[in-house]
Amino acid sequence: MSENKESLPASSRKSAVSRQALSSLVWKGNHLSMLDQRLLPETIVMLDLFTTEEVWDGIHAMKVRGAPAIGMAAAYGVVLGTTSYRGTDAAGWLEHVHAVCGHLATSRPTAVNLFWALDRMKKRAGELITEAEGGQIEDWNAGLECEAMAIQAEDEEVCRQIGIHALPLFEDGMGVLTHCNAGGLATAKYGTALAPMYLAQENGIHLKVFADETRPVLQGARLTAFELQQAGIDITLLCDNMAGMVMAKGWVQAVIVGTDRVAANGDVANKIGTYSLAVLAKAHGIPFYVASPLSTIDLKTATGADIPIEERPAEEVTESFGKRTAPQGIKVYNPAFDVTPHEYVTAIITEKGIVQAPFNENLTALFAD
Ligand SMILES: CSC[C@@H](O)[C@@H](O)C(=O)COP(=O)(O)O
């Protein structure tokens, strides 16, 4: 792995990246260039990853994060893994692809896009060897490379469609609150929850966006505040515990968040703190929207109770501000996600349109076409 570092002093950094959307993942033909999101907004580092193991670590350590971006990274991780296959027969190659996918699937548990992308790569691998019987390993590898690139290209269009469908929900001057980062950094472009904000800007609609800082990893402060500020969108940063007061003041007319997995009944797993926001939104009569591509909807998972919730190291809570902020030896509970029951969800905004209750029926219908 090598680093391509653009570490700039705070004063000059802005001009270097000004209004330029950063890409989290850039495929370079023989390696994956991955933006190290842990270092934002202070430092811009692109990591050059040449192996599946490096991609696994990139996902696990949250160098890349956000459900769609995790899926895209994993797909490229499969492509990098194919180059290490030394055999010549199709069955061995397919077995190798499945093993690589199996390994990448252990990198993080909650975002279903990871498993969705790996399933898609396995399916394509199977198709490639049947389509091109007697073909060469290089052709099948190239076929998987095309599939990974297609996943990334499609994600950009999917996010744009989410933004287009969401746009009628937002009016000029509205206050919109979001949590974590479901923006361009978490996807190929536009984001899911942030897509309406970019589309609103394109259409001359002015939204006042509030971003929760999102303890403990601070995706809201480090990433959402950064990318919306760079885009010239009106953005105000809040500590997570300020959301209730801001709602009570009447400054928020809609909450919109992304998601890591939507269960068949409409329960939504997203960054820890989302559930509290949904309850607050209901108490203040504010609509609570979830922006979700179809790749994040998991009909095989019946309810939110069945979604695996990742627990992360205690140090994220006790040392996340660069110094220790809690006593040594303290017990810590650090779930990375929570589940918002579907009763709190006003609507789920997908690339195919807006879905409302009854979610079981209406989400299933989305996949029927
Ligand atoms: C479009 S991204 C939606 C979600 O993935 C996002 O809100 C989120 O919870 C990300 O969690 P993270 O732990 O940063 O990967």
PDBQT file of the ligand as one rigid body, heavy atoms in Angstrom, charges set to zero:
ROOT
HETATM    1  C1  LIG A 401     -25.216   6.733   2.342  1.00  0.00    +0.000 C 
HETATM    2  S1  LIG A 401     -24.493   6.145   3.751  1.00  0.00    +0.000 SA
HETATM    3  C2  LIG A 401     -25.732   5.724   4.945  1.00  0.00    +0.000 C 
HETATM    4  C3  LIG A 401     -25.144   5.115   6.142  1.00  0.00    +0.000 C 
HETATM    5  O1  LIG A 401     -24.165   4.199   5.763  1.00  0.00    +0.000 OA
HETATM    6  C4  LIG A 401     -24.568   6.164   7.091  1.00  0.00    +0.000 C 
HETATM    7  O2  LIG A 401     -25.624   6.960   7.568  1.00  0.00    +0.000 OA
HETATM    8  C5  LIG A 401     -23.882   5.476   8.241  1.00  0.00    +0.000 C 
HETATM    9  O3  LIG A 401     -24.484   5.117   9.220  1.00  0.00    +0.000 OA
HETATM   10  C6  LIG A 401     -22.453   5.197   8.042  1.00  0.00    +0.000 C 
HETATM   11  O4  LIG A 401     -21.867   4.570   9.152  1.00  0.00    +0.000 OA
HETATM   12  P1  LIG A 401     -20.281   4.368   9.136  1.00  0.00    +0.000 P 
HETATM   13  O5  LIG A 401     -20.011   3.672  10.442  1.00  0.00    +0.000 OA
HETATM   14  O6  LIG A 401     -19.665   5.723   9.035  1.00  0.00    +0.000 OA
HETATM   15  O7  LIG A 401     -19.963   3.474   7.957  1.00  0.00    +0.000 OA
ENDROOT
TORSDOF 0
